[in-house]
Amino acid sequence: MQSQNPLIADFVKLANSAAGTLAGMGREARETARERAKETFGGMDFVSREEFDAVKMMAGKAREETEDLKARVEALEARLEG
């Protein structure tokens, strides 16, 4: 049911236009914030998860090898002393 009152019709048009404008401003603000975050964090030296996991695995392997070598050196020192 439409109103015959032109004042109400104009008010409805104005409200619809304002809602569309606000929605557009919200989208634009979100995109701007996203771009600024990309710029801010893009300059930092972050590593990917895959790179982190690979380095973590390499460090674990190096730690194991160090422990093995330490045990061998201790065994050799014990043989030389005894």
PyMOL Python script that loads the backbone (N, CA, C, O; Angstrom):
from pymol import cmd

cmd.read_pdbstr("""\
ATOM      1  N   MET A   1       0.848  -1.178   0.000  1.00  0.00           N
ATOM      2  CA  MET A   1       0.000   0.000   0.000  1.00  0.00           C
ATOM      3  C   MET A   1       0.891   1.238   0.000  1.00  0.00           C
ATOM      4  O   MET A   1       1.678   1.446   0.924  1.00  0.00           O
ATOM      5  N   GLN A   2       0.763   2.048  -1.029  1.00  0.00           N
ATOM      6  CA  GLN A   2       1.585   3.236  -1.139  1.00  0.00           C
ATOM      7  C   GLN A   2       0.840   4.441  -0.590  1.00  0.00           C
ATOM      8  O   GLN A   2      -0.383   4.560  -0.662  1.00  0.00           O
ATOM      9  N   SER A   3       1.664   5.330  -0.036  1.00  0.00           N
ATOM     10  CA  SER A   3       1.090   6.560   0.496  1.00  0.00           C
ATOM     11  C   SER A   3       0.884   7.555  -0.635  1.00  0.00           C
ATOM     12  O   SER A   3       1.667   7.610  -1.583  1.00  0.00           O
ATOM     13  N   GLN A   4      -0.161   8.325  -0.523  1.00  0.00           N
ATOM     14  CA  GLN A   4      -0.427   9.358  -1.509  1.00  0.00           C
ATOM     15  C   GLN A   4       0.223  10.678  -1.126  1.00  0.00           C
ATOM     16  O   GLN A   4       0.199  11.640  -1.894  1.00  0.00           O
ATOM     17  N   ASN A   5       0.801  10.716   0.060  1.00  0.00           N
ATOM     18  CA  ASN A   5       1.393  11.942   0.568  1.00  0.00           C
ATOM     19  C   ASN A   5       2.799  12.098  -0.022  1.00  0.00           C
ATOM     20  O   ASN A   5       3.659  11.257   0.238  1.00  0.00           O
ATOM     21  N   PRO A   6       3.054  13.147  -0.808  1.00  0.00           N
ATOM     22  CA  PRO A   6       4.377  13.331  -1.424  1.00  0.00           C
ATOM     23  C   PRO A   6       5.468  13.599  -0.388  1.00  0.00           C
ATOM     24  O   PRO A   6       6.632  13.281  -0.630  1.00  0.00           O
ATOM     25  N   LEU A   7       5.122  14.164   0.734  1.00  0.00           N
ATOM     26  CA  LEU A   7       6.102  14.430   1.782  1.00  0.00           C
ATOM     27  C   LEU A   7       6.651  13.108   2.348  1.00  0.00           C
ATOM     28  O   LEU A   7       7.854  12.968   2.569  1.00  0.00           O
ATOM     29  N   ILE A   8       5.766  12.168   2.571  1.00  0.00           N
ATOM     30  CA  ILE A   8       6.197  10.855   3.085  1.00  0.00           C
ATOM     31  C   ILE A   8       7.009  10.122   2.020  1.00  0.00           C
ATOM     32  O   ILE A   8       8.014   9.488   2.339  1.00  0.00           O
ATOM     33  N   ALA A   9       6.590  10.202   0.776  1.00  0.00           N
ATOM     34  CA  ALA A   9       7.324   9.550  -0.313  1.00  0.00           C
ATOM     35  C   ALA A   9       8.731  10.133  -0.437  1.00  0.00           C
ATOM     36  O   ALA A   9       9.698   9.399  -0.641  1.00  0.00           O
ATOM     37  N   ASP A  10       8.838  11.446  -0.313  1.00  0.00           N
ATOM     38  CA  ASP A  10      10.161  12.084  -0.366  1.00  0.00           C
ATOM     39  C   ASP A  10      11.023  11.661   0.826  1.00  0.00           C
ATOM     40  O   ASP A  10      12.225  11.434   0.687  1.00  0.00           O
ATOM     41  N   PHE A  11      10.400  11.561   1.984  1.00  0.00           N
ATOM     42  CA  PHE A  11      11.138  11.132   3.176  1.00  0.00           C
ATOM     43  C   PHE A  11      11.639   9.696   3.013  1.00  0.00           C
ATOM     44  O   PHE A  11      12.768   9.397   3.403  1.00  0.00           O
ATOM     45  N   VAL A  12      10.837   8.817   2.455  1.00  0.00           N
ATOM     46  CA  VAL A  12      11.234   7.420   2.228  1.00  0.00           C
ATOM     47  C   VAL A  12      12.399   7.362   1.238  1.00  0.00           C
ATOM     48  O   VAL A  12      13.354   6.614   1.445  1.00  0.00           O
ATOM     49  N   LYS A  13      12.321   8.147   0.167  1.00  0.00           N
ATOM     50  CA  LYS A  13      13.418   8.199  -0.807  1.00  0.00           C
ATOM     51  C   LYS A  13      14.709   8.687  -0.152  1.00  0.00           C
ATOM     52  O   LYS A  13      15.788   8.151  -0.404  1.00  0.00           O
ATOM     53  N   LEU A  14      14.583   9.704   0.685  1.00  0.00           N
ATOM     54  CA  LEU A  14      15.736  10.250   1.388  1.00  0.00           C
ATOM     55  C   LEU A  14      16.342   9.209   2.334  1.00  0.00           C
ATOM     56  O   LEU A  14      17.562   9.060   2.400  1.00  0.00           O
ATOM     57  N   ALA A  15      15.491   8.497   3.056  1.00  0.00           N
ATOM     58  CA  ALA A  15      15.965   7.468   3.981  1.00  0.00           C
ATOM     59  C   ALA A  15      16.658   6.338   3.220  1.00  0.00           C
ATOM     60  O   ALA A  15      17.695   5.844   3.664  1.00  0.00           O
ATOM     61  N   ASN A  16      16.105   5.926   2.085  1.00  0.00           N
ATOM     62  CA  ASN A  16      16.730   4.872   1.279  1.00  0.00           C
ATOM     63  C   ASN A  16      18.082   5.331   0.742  1.00  0.00           C
ATOM     64  O   ASN A  16      19.048   4.567   0.742  1.00  0.00           O
ATOM     65  N   SER A  17      18.146   6.562   0.291  1.00  0.00           N
ATOM     66  CA  SER A  17      19.414   7.104  -0.211  1.00  0.00           C
ATOM     67  C   SER A  17      20.455   7.171   0.903  1.00  0.00           C
ATOM     68  O   SER A  17      21.621   6.841   0.692  1.00  0.00           O
ATOM     69  N   ALA A  18      20.031   7.595   2.080  1.00  0.00           N
ATOM     70  CA  ALA A  18      20.958   7.686   3.208  1.00  0.00           C
ATOM     71  C   ALA A  18      21.464   6.302   3.600  1.00  0.00           C
ATOM     72  O   ALA A  18      22.645   6.139   3.907  1.00  0.00           O
ATOM     73  N   ALA A  19      20.592   5.318   3.592  1.00  0.00           N
ATOM     74  CA  ALA A  19      21.003   3.953   3.946  1.00  0.00           C
ATOM     75  C   ALA A  19      22.027   3.433   2.933  1.00  0.00           C
ATOM     76  O   ALA A  19      23.019   2.808   3.310  1.00  0.00           O
ATOM     77  N   GLY A  20      21.781   3.693   1.659  1.00  0.00           N
ATOM     78  CA  GLY A  20      22.738   3.266   0.625  1.00  0.00           C
ATOM     79  C   GLY A  20      24.079   3.963   0.767  1.00  0.00           C
ATOM     80  O   GLY A  20      25.134   3.350   0.601  1.00  0.00           O
ATOM     81  N   THR A  21      24.026   5.245   1.075  1.00  0.00           N
ATOM     82  CA  THR A  21      25.254   6.014   1.265  1.00  0.00           C
ATOM     83  C   THR A  21      26.040   5.503   2.461  1.00  0.00           C
ATOM     84  O   THR A  21      27.258   5.345   2.382  1.00  0.00           O
ATOM     85  N   LEU A  22      25.354   5.245   3.567  1.00  0.00           N
ATOM     86  CA  LEU A  22      26.028   4.722   4.761  1.00  0.00           C
ATOM     87  C   LEU A  22      26.637   3.346   4.505  1.00  0.00           C
ATOM     88  O   LEU A  22      27.738   3.056   4.973  1.00  0.00           O
ATOM     89  N   ALA A  23      25.930   2.506   3.769  1.00  0.00           N
ATOM     90  CA  ALA A  23      26.468   1.183   3.454  1.00  0.00           C
ATOM     91  C   ALA A  23      27.727   1.317   2.598  1.00  0.00           C
ATOM     92  O   ALA A  23      28.711   0.612   2.820  1.00  0.00           O
ATOM     93  N   GLY A  24      27.692   2.218   1.626  1.00  0.00           N
ATOM     94  CA  GLY A  24      28.865   2.453   0.783  1.00  0.00           C
ATOM     95  C   GLY A  24      30.034   3.003   1.580  1.00  0.00           C
ATOM     96  O   GLY A  24      31.180   2.618   1.349  1.00  0.00           O
ATOM     97  N   MET A  25      29.755   3.897   2.514  1.00  0.00           N
ATOM     98  CA  MET A  25      30.823   4.452   3.355  1.00  0.00           C
ATOM     99  C   MET A  25      31.432   3.352   4.229  1.00  0.00           C
ATOM    100  O   MET A  25      32.644   3.322   4.445  1.00  0.00           O
ATOM    101  N   GLY A  26      30.593   2.460   4.723  1.00  0.00           N
ATOM    102  CA  GLY A  26      31.094   1.357   5.535  1.00  0.00           C
ATOM    103  C   GLY A  26      32.008   0.451   4.740  1.00  0.00           C
ATOM    104  O   GLY A  26      33.069   0.058   5.224  1.00  0.00           O
ATOM    105  N   ARG A  27      31.604   0.114   3.517  1.00  0.00           N
ATOM    106  CA  ARG A  27      32.454  -0.723   2.643  1.00  0.00           C
ATOM    107  C   ARG A  27      33.777  -0.029   2.340  1.00  0.00           C
ATOM    108  O   ARG A  27      34.840  -0.649   2.370  1.00  0.00           O
ATOM    109  N   GLU A  28      33.693   1.259   2.048  1.00  0.00           N
ATOM    110  CA  GLU A  28      34.897   2.017   1.732  1.00  0.00           C
ATOM    111  C   GLU A  28      35.840   2.096   2.933  1.00  0.00           C
ATOM    112  O   GLU A  28      37.054   1.967   2.778  1.00  0.00           O
ATOM    113  N   ALA A  29      35.287   2.305   4.121  1.00  0.00           N
ATOM    114  CA  ALA A  29      36.110   2.361   5.336  1.00  0.00           C
ATOM    115  C   ALA A  29      36.773   1.012   5.598  1.00  0.00           C
ATOM    116  O   ALA A  29      37.941   0.964   5.983  1.00  0.00           O
ATOM    117  N   ARG A  30      36.049  -0.076   5.397  1.00  0.00           N
ATOM    118  CA  ARG A  30      36.603  -1.417   5.597  1.00  0.00           C
ATOM    119  C   ARG A  30      37.749  -1.689   4.619  1.00  0.00           C
ATOM    120  O   ARG A  30      38.788  -2.226   5.002  1.00  0.00           O
ATOM    121  N   GLU A  31      37.549  -1.314   3.362  1.00  0.00           N
ATOM    122  CA  GLU A  31      38.598  -1.513   2.356  1.00  0.00           C
ATOM    123  C   GLU A  31      39.829  -0.662   2.666  1.00  0.00           C
ATOM    124  O   GLU A  31      40.961  -1.120   2.508  1.00  0.00           O
ATOM    125  N   THR A  32      39.607   0.561   3.102  1.00  0.00           N
ATOM    126  CA  THR A  32      40.724   1.443   3.454  1.00  0.00           C
ATOM    127  C   THR A  32      41.503   0.875   4.633  1.00  0.00           C
ATOM    128  O   THR A  32      42.734   0.871   4.628  1.00  0.00           O
ATOM    129  N   ALA A  33      40.788   0.401   5.634  1.00  0.00           N
ATOM    130  CA  ALA A  33      41.460  -0.202   6.799  1.00  0.00           C
ATOM    131  C   ALA A  33      42.241  -1.441   6.386  1.00  0.00           C
ATOM    132  O   ALA A  33      43.352  -1.662   6.867  1.00  0.00           O
ATOM    133  N   ARG A  34      41.674  -2.245   5.505  1.00  0.00           N
ATOM    134  CA  ARG A  34      42.358  -3.451   5.030  1.00  0.00           C
ATOM    135  C   ARG A  34      43.643  -3.087   4.273  1.00  0.00           C
ATOM    136  O   ARG A  34      44.677  -3.728   4.460  1.00  0.00           O
ATOM    137  N   GLU A  35      43.577  -2.072   3.433  1.00  0.00           N
ATOM    138  CA  GLU A  35      44.758  -1.645   2.683  1.00  0.00           C
ATOM    139  C   GLU A  35      45.838  -1.092   3.615  1.00  0.00           C
ATOM    140  O   GLU A  35      47.022  -1.368   3.426  1.00  0.00           O
ATOM    141  N   ARG A  36      45.438  -0.328   4.601  1.00  0.00           N
ATOM    142  CA  ARG A  36      46.423   0.216   5.556  1.00  0.00           C
ATOM    143  C   ARG A  36      47.073  -0.896   6.357  1.00  0.00           C
ATOM    144  O   ARG A  36      48.274  -0.844   6.625  1.00  0.00           O
ATOM    145  N   ALA A  37      46.310  -1.889   6.737  1.00  0.00           N
ATOM    146  CA  ALA A  37      46.878  -3.027   7.473  1.00  0.00           C
ATOM    147  C   ALA A  37      47.878  -3.771   6.598  1.00  0.00           C
ATOM    148  O   ALA A  37      48.940  -4.174   7.072  1.00  0.00           O
ATOM    149  N   LYS A  38      47.544  -3.955   5.325  1.00  0.00           N
ATOM    150  CA  LYS A  38      48.474  -4.616   4.401  1.00  0.00           C
ATOM    151  C   LYS A  38      49.763  -3.816   4.283  1.00  0.00           C
ATOM    152  O   LYS A  38      50.853  -4.389   4.289  1.00  0.00           O
ATOM    153  N   GLU A  39      49.650  -2.499   4.176  1.00  0.00           N
ATOM    154  CA  GLU A  39      50.836  -1.652   4.077  1.00  0.00           C
ATOM    155  C   GLU A  39      51.681  -1.735   5.345  1.00  0.00           C
ATOM    156  O   GLU A  39      52.907  -1.834   5.282  1.00  0.00           O
ATOM    157  N   THR A  40      51.012  -1.693   6.492  1.00  0.00           N
ATOM    158  CA  THR A  40      51.719  -1.706   7.770  1.00  0.00           C
ATOM    159  C   THR A  40      52.433  -3.039   7.986  1.00  0.00           C
ATOM    160  O   THR A  40      53.624  -3.071   8.294  1.00  0.00           O
ATOM    161  N   PHE A  41      51.703  -4.127   7.826  1.00  0.00           N
ATOM    162  CA  PHE A  41      52.281  -5.437   8.101  1.00  0.00           C
ATOM    163  C   PHE A  41      53.115  -5.960   6.939  1.00  0.00           C
ATOM    164  O   PHE A  41      53.951  -6.843   7.125  1.00  0.00           O
ATOM    165  N   GLY A  42      52.896  -5.428   5.751  1.00  0.00           N
ATOM    166  CA  GLY A  42      53.655  -5.878   4.584  1.00  0.00           C
ATOM    167  C   GLY A  42      55.123  -5.520   4.673  1.00  0.00           C
ATOM    168  O   GLY A  42      55.965  -6.234   4.129  1.00  0.00           O
ATOM    169  N   GLY A  43      55.447  -4.426   5.350  1.00  0.00           N
ATOM    170  CA  GLY A  43      56.833  -4.002   5.476  1.00  0.00           C
ATOM    171  C   GLY A  43      57.595  -4.755   6.547  1.00  0.00           C
ATOM    172  O   GLY A  43      58.820  -4.662   6.620  1.00  0.00           O
ATOM    173  N   MET A  44      56.886  -5.495   7.374  1.00  0.00           N
ATOM    174  CA  MET A  44      57.549  -6.239   8.438  1.00  0.00           C
ATOM    175  C   MET A  44      58.034  -7.579   7.902  1.00  0.00           C
ATOM    176  O   MET A  44      57.512  -8.099   6.916  1.00  0.00           O
ATOM    177  N   ASP A  45      59.026  -8.116   8.561  1.00  0.00           N
ATOM    178  CA  ASP A  45      59.611  -9.380   8.114  1.00  0.00           C
ATOM    179  C   ASP A  45      58.931 -10.571   8.786  1.00  0.00           C
ATOM    180  O   ASP A  45      59.521 -11.235   9.637  1.00  0.00           O
ATOM    181  N   PHE A  46      57.704 -10.828   8.400  1.00  0.00           N
ATOM    182  CA  PHE A  46      57.002 -11.996   8.894  1.00  0.00           C
ATOM    183  C   PHE A  46      57.319 -13.183   8.000  1.00  0.00           C
ATOM    184  O   PHE A  46      57.563 -13.021   6.805  1.00  0.00           O
ATOM    185  N   VAL A  47      57.314 -14.364   8.575  1.00  0.00           N
ATOM    186  CA  VAL A  47      57.544 -15.570   7.785  1.00  0.00           C
ATOM    187  C   VAL A  47      56.239 -16.340   7.685  1.00  0.00           C
ATOM    188  O   VAL A  47      55.344 -16.201   8.518  1.00  0.00           O
ATOM    189  N   SER A  48      56.157 -17.149   6.652  1.00  0.00           N
ATOM    190  CA  SER A  48      54.962 -17.964   6.499  1.00  0.00           C
ATOM    191  C   SER A  48      55.010 -19.131   7.478  1.00  0.00           C
ATOM    192  O   SER A  48      56.063 -19.451   8.030  1.00  0.00           O
ATOM    193  N   ARG A  49      53.888 -19.746   7.680  1.00  0.00           N
ATOM    194  CA  ARG A  49      53.806 -20.888   8.595  1.00  0.00           C
ATOM    195  C   ARG A  49      54.681 -22.028   8.099  1.00  0.00           C
ATOM    196  O   ARG A  49      55.318 -22.712   8.901  1.00  0.00           O
ATOM    197  N   GLU A  50      54.721 -22.240   6.794  1.00  0.00           N
ATOM    198  CA  GLU A  50      55.531 -23.316   6.221  1.00  0.00           C
ATOM    199  C   GLU A  50      57.016 -23.084   6.486  1.00  0.00           C
ATOM    200  O   GLU A  50      57.747 -24.009   6.839  1.00  0.00           O
ATOM    201  N   GLU A  51      57.457 -21.822   6.311  1.00  0.00           N
ATOM    202  CA  GLU A  51      58.866 -21.506   6.578  1.00  0.00           C
ATOM    203  C   GLU A  51      59.200 -21.705   8.051  1.00  0.00           C
ATOM    204  O   GLU A  51      60.259 -22.232   8.388  1.00  0.00           O
ATOM    205  N   PHE A  52      58.288 -21.280   8.928  1.00  0.00           N
ATOM    206  CA  PHE A  52      58.507 -21.433  10.362  1.00  0.00           C
ATOM    207  C   PHE A  52      58.627 -22.903  10.731  1.00  0.00           C
ATOM    208  O   PHE A  52      59.529 -23.287  11.475  1.00  0.00           O
ATOM    209  N   ASP A  53      57.717 -23.729  10.213  1.00  0.00           N
ATOM    210  CA  ASP A  53      57.758 -25.158  10.523  1.00  0.00           C
ATOM    211  C   ASP A  53      59.037 -25.813   9.998  1.00  0.00           C
ATOM    212  O   ASP A  53      59.601 -26.689  10.654  1.00  0.00           O
ATOM    213  N   ALA A  54      59.492 -25.392   8.817  1.00  0.00           N
ATOM    214  CA  ALA A  54      60.717 -25.964   8.251  1.00  0.00           C
ATOM    215  C   ALA A  54      61.922 -25.618   9.121  1.00  0.00           C
ATOM    216  O   ALA A  54      62.760 -26.479   9.390  1.00  0.00           O
ATOM    217  N   VAL A  55      62.014 -24.375   9.557  1.00  0.00           N
ATOM    218  CA  VAL A  55      63.145 -23.964  10.404  1.00  0.00           C
ATOM    219  C   VAL A  55      63.056 -24.647  11.768  1.00  0.00           C
ATOM    220  O   VAL A  55      64.077 -25.024  12.343  1.00  0.00           O
ATOM    221  N   LYS A  56      61.858 -24.801  12.275  1.00  0.00           N
ATOM    222  CA  LYS A  56      61.670 -25.481  13.561  1.00  0.00           C
ATOM    223  C   LYS A  56      62.146 -26.934  13.460  1.00  0.00           C
ATOM    224  O   LYS A  56      62.797 -27.442  14.372  1.00  0.00           O
ATOM    225  N   MET A  57      61.822 -27.586  12.364  1.00  0.00           N
ATOM    226  CA  MET A  57      62.253 -28.966  12.156  1.00  0.00           C
ATOM    227  C   MET A  57      63.781 -29.044  12.044  1.00  0.00           C
ATOM    228  O   MET A  57      64.404 -29.946  12.603  1.00  0.00           O
ATOM    229  N   MET A  58      64.374 -28.096  11.320  1.00  0.00           N
ATOM    230  CA  MET A  58      65.835 -28.073  11.184  1.00  0.00           C
ATOM    231  C   MET A  58      66.506 -27.858  12.536  1.00  0.00           C
ATOM    232  O   MET A  58      67.526 -28.483  12.829  1.00  0.00           O
ATOM    233  N   ALA A  59      65.944 -26.983  13.356  1.00  0.00           N
ATOM    234  CA  ALA A  59      66.513 -26.720  14.683  1.00  0.00           C
ATOM    235  C   ALA A  59      66.414 -27.960  15.564  1.00  0.00           C
ATOM    236  O   ALA A  59      67.342 -28.269  16.312  1.00  0.00           O
ATOM    237  N   GLY A  60      65.308 -28.661  15.480  1.00  0.00           N
ATOM    238  CA  GLY A  60      65.157 -29.903  16.255  1.00  0.00           C
ATOM    239  C   GLY A  60      66.170 -30.948  15.846  1.00  0.00           C
ATOM    240  O   GLY A  60      66.752 -31.629  16.691  1.00  0.00           O
ATOM    241  N   LYS A  61      66.379 -31.074  14.551  1.00  0.00           N
ATOM    242  CA  LYS A  61      67.361 -32.042  14.049  1.00  0.00           C
ATOM    243  C   LYS A  61      68.764 -31.646  14.493  1.00  0.00           C
ATOM    244  O   LYS A  61      69.546 -32.508  14.895  1.00  0.00           O
ATOM    245  N   ALA A  62      69.094 -30.375  14.428  1.00  0.00           N
ATOM    246  CA  ALA A  62      70.415 -29.902  14.867  1.00  0.00           C
ATOM    247  C   ALA A  62      70.606 -30.153  16.361  1.00  0.00           C
ATOM    248  O   ALA A  62      71.698 -30.515  16.799  1.00  0.00           O
ATOM    249  N   ARG A  63      69.547 -29.962  17.137  1.00  0.00           N
ATOM    250  CA  ARG A  63      69.623 -30.211  18.580  1.00  0.00           C
ATOM    251  C   ARG A  63      69.907 -31.690  18.863  1.00  0.00           C
ATOM    252  O   ARG A  63      70.716 -32.017  19.731  1.00  0.00           O
ATOM    253  N   GLU A  64      69.233 -32.580  18.123  1.00  0.00           N
ATOM    254  CA  GLU A  64      69.464 -34.018  18.290  1.00  0.00           C
ATOM    255  C   GLU A  64      70.901 -34.387  17.924  1.00  0.00           C
ATOM    256  O   GLU A  64      71.555 -35.150  18.636  1.00  0.00           O
ATOM    257  N   GLU A  65      71.385 -33.841  16.809  1.00  0.00           N
ATOM    258  CA  GLU A  65      72.758 -34.123  16.394  1.00  0.00           C
ATOM    259  C   GLU A  65      73.754 -33.609  17.426  1.00  0.00           C
ATOM    260  O   GLU A  65      74.764 -34.262  17.690  1.00  0.00           O
ATOM    261  N   THR A  66      73.483 -32.458  18.005  1.00  0.00           N
ATOM    262  CA  THR A  66      74.361 -31.900  19.037  1.00  0.00           C
ATOM    263  C   THR A  66      74.400 -32.810  20.257  1.00  0.00           C
ATOM    264  O   THR A  66      75.467 -33.051  20.821  1.00  0.00           O
ATOM    265  N   GLU A  67      73.248 -33.313  20.663  1.00  0.00           N
ATOM    266  CA  GLU A  67      73.195 -34.216  21.811  1.00  0.00           C
ATOM    267  C   GLU A  67      73.955 -35.503  21.521  1.00  0.00           C
ATOM    268  O   GLU A  67      74.663 -36.014  22.389  1.00  0.00           O
ATOM    269  N   ASP A  68      73.813 -36.036  20.296  1.00  0.00           N
ATOM    270  CA  ASP A  68      74.545 -37.253  19.911  1.00  0.00           C
ATOM    271  C   ASP A  68      76.054 -37.007  19.952  1.00  0.00           C
ATOM    272  O   ASP A  68      76.807 -37.823  20.482  1.00  0.00           O
ATOM    273  N   LEU A  69      76.489 -35.880  19.390  1.00  0.00           N
ATOM    274  CA  LEU A  69      77.914 -35.565  19.381  1.00  0.00           C
ATOM    275  C   LEU A  69      78.441 -35.346  20.802  1.00  0.00           C
ATOM    276  O   LEU A  69      79.561 -35.744  21.120  1.00  0.00           O
ATOM    277  N   LYS A  70      77.644 -34.724  21.637  1.00  0.00           N
ATOM    278  CA  LYS A  70      78.037 -34.511  23.028  1.00  0.00           C
ATOM    279  C   LYS A  70      78.232 -35.852  23.731  1.00  0.00           C
ATOM    280  O   LYS A  70      79.198 -36.025  24.474  1.00  0.00           O
ATOM    281  N   ALA A  71      77.336 -36.790  23.506  1.00  0.00           N
ATOM    282  CA  ALA A  71      77.463 -38.121  24.110  1.00  0.00           C
ATOM    283  C   ALA A  71      78.708 -38.837  23.600  1.00  0.00           C
ATOM    284  O   ALA A  71      79.401 -39.500  24.371  1.00  0.00           O
ATOM    285  N   ARG A  72      78.995 -38.708  22.306  1.00  0.00           N
ATOM    286  CA  ARG A  72      80.198 -39.353  21.743  1.00  0.00           C
ATOM    287  C   ARG A  72      81.467 -38.761  22.337  1.00  0.00           C
ATOM    288  O   ARG A  72      82.403 -39.489  22.668  1.00  0.00           O
ATOM    289  N   VAL A  73      81.499 -37.424  22.474  1.00  0.00           N
ATOM    290  CA  VAL A  73      82.685 -36.773  23.056  1.00  0.00           C
ATOM    291  C   VAL A  73      82.865 -37.221  24.505  1.00  0.00           C
ATOM    292  O   VAL A  73      83.987 -37.499  24.928  1.00  0.00           O
ATOM    293  N   GLU A  74      81.784 -37.293  25.266  1.00  0.00           N
ATOM    294  CA  GLU A  74      81.878 -37.739  26.653  1.00  0.00           C
ATOM    295  C   GLU A  74      82.381 -39.177  26.725  1.00  0.00           C
ATOM    296  O   GLU A  74      83.170 -39.514  27.608  1.00  0.00           O
ATOM    297  N   ALA A  75      81.928 -40.026  25.801  1.00  0.00           N
ATOM    298  CA  ALA A  75      82.384 -41.422  25.783  1.00  0.00           C
ATOM    299  C   ALA A  75      83.870 -41.498  25.449  1.00  0.00           C
ATOM    300  O   ALA A  75      84.603 -42.274  26.062  1.00  0.00           O
ATOM    301  N   LEU A  76      84.318 -40.705  24.488  1.00  0.00           N
ATOM    302  CA  LEU A  76      85.736 -40.701  24.120  1.00  0.00           C
ATOM    303  C   LEU A  76      86.600 -40.160  25.263  1.00  0.00           C
ATOM    304  O   LEU A  76      87.688 -40.679  25.514  1.00  0.00           O
ATOM    305  N   GLU A  77      86.133 -39.145  25.939  1.00  0.00           N
ATOM    306  CA  GLU A  77      86.873 -38.598  27.077  1.00  0.00           C
ATOM    307  C   GLU A  77      86.965 -39.624  28.199  1.00  0.00           C
ATOM    308  O   GLU A  77      87.995 -39.732  28.864  1.00  0.00           O
ATOM    309  N   ALA A  78      85.913 -40.360  28.405  1.00  0.00           N
ATOM    310  CA  ALA A  78      85.927 -41.393  29.446  1.00  0.00           C
ATOM    311  C   ALA A  78      86.915 -42.501  29.094  1.00  0.00           C
ATOM    312  O   ALA A  78      87.600 -43.018  29.978  1.00  0.00           O
ATOM    313  N   ARG A  79      87.000 -42.874  27.815  1.00  0.00           N
ATOM    314  CA  ARG A  79      87.968 -43.900  27.390  1.00  0.00           C
ATOM    315  C   ARG A  79      89.394 -43.427  27.553  1.00  0.00           C
ATOM    316  O   ARG A  79      90.276 -44.201  27.924  1.00  0.00           O
ATOM    317  N   LEU A  80      89.625 -42.124  27.269  1.00  0.00           N
ATOM    318  CA  LEU A  80      90.989 -41.608  27.414  1.00  0.00           C
ATOM    319  C   LEU A  80      91.417 -41.534  28.883  1.00  0.00           C
ATOM    320  O   LEU A  80      92.581 -41.769  29.207  1.00  0.00           O
ATOM    321  N   GLU A  81      90.493 -41.215  29.748  1.00  0.00           N
ATOM    322  CA  GLU A  81      90.816 -41.119  31.174  1.00  0.00           C
ATOM    323  C   GLU A  81      90.959 -42.513  31.806  1.00  0.00           C
ATOM    324  O   GLU A  81      91.781 -42.701  32.703  1.00  0.00           O
ATOM    325  N   GLY A  82      90.187 -43.457  31.359  1.00  0.00           N
ATOM    326  CA  GLY A  82      90.160 -44.773  32.022  1.00  0.00           C
ATOM    327  C   GLY A  82      91.083 -45.701  31.351  1.00  0.00           C
ATOM    328  O   GLY A  82      91.203 -46.856  31.759  1.00  0.00           O
TER     329      GLY A  82
END
""", "prot")
cmd.dss("prot")
cmd.show_as("cartoon", "prot")
cmd.util.cbc("prot")
cmd.orient("prot")
